[in-house]
């Protein structure tokens, strides 16, 4: 599909694709990512089928929550809300989730959750920027659950370090699951289960890399094609020689409870 295409064409294509939401279907045939064995979206649907009131934090374009709610039907919570901080995603999530009766609330990722204390018996999140444990604990009812898939430490760092060079250990250790466990416990939550996996991710052309870095903006902050053209050209030449560029993503799954009174 992309073999022998000029560097300029691939980069232009990767630069033109819209980045709203968390739909990664454009990457089909151009990049692959192995999925964790626990099947987060499917498992979230099973949790939703047993919940009364649920909140999805940092829902993106709402695609994962929409899938999970579909899995939960016809048993689903009476009340479902979601938060999102990026305006284009707020609009996308609202359009997708409104037919399911979900209230999407615009809220900055670093702001307190705009809900009353003990409003939810289930809080979900897939790949939050960071977990605000005190806020999660506040909005959970006693006996409620936080069920989430987080990005782990040094995720896709083979790609990050291609552009930014070797990263110090303190940067590589950000999102460490044991540090996050300690944060949850400090907020009064109980970690019932924590699982972690490191999985391969392959890029088959430089256009896919450009789109990925535009979409997942925290990987290479301030990324633009112009600023990183030498690194992109070197990566293009490597992919042409080797057929792919392999990195590894880190994921961990939290099943956390708020103690009952």
NORPE-V314482 format. One record per helix or strand of 3 or more residues. SS is the DSSP state (h for helix, s for strand). FROM is the first residue (numbers start at 1). TO is the last residue. If there is no record, write none. Layout:
SS;FROM;TO / SS;FROM;TO
//
This chain:
h;7;16 / h;25;27 / s;31;33 / h;40;48 / s;53;57 / h;63;72 / s;79;84 / h;87;100 / s;103;106 / s;120;126 / h;133;139 / s;140;151 / h;157;164 / h;169;172 / h;177;186 / s;189;203 / h;206;215 / h;229;242 / s;245;258
//
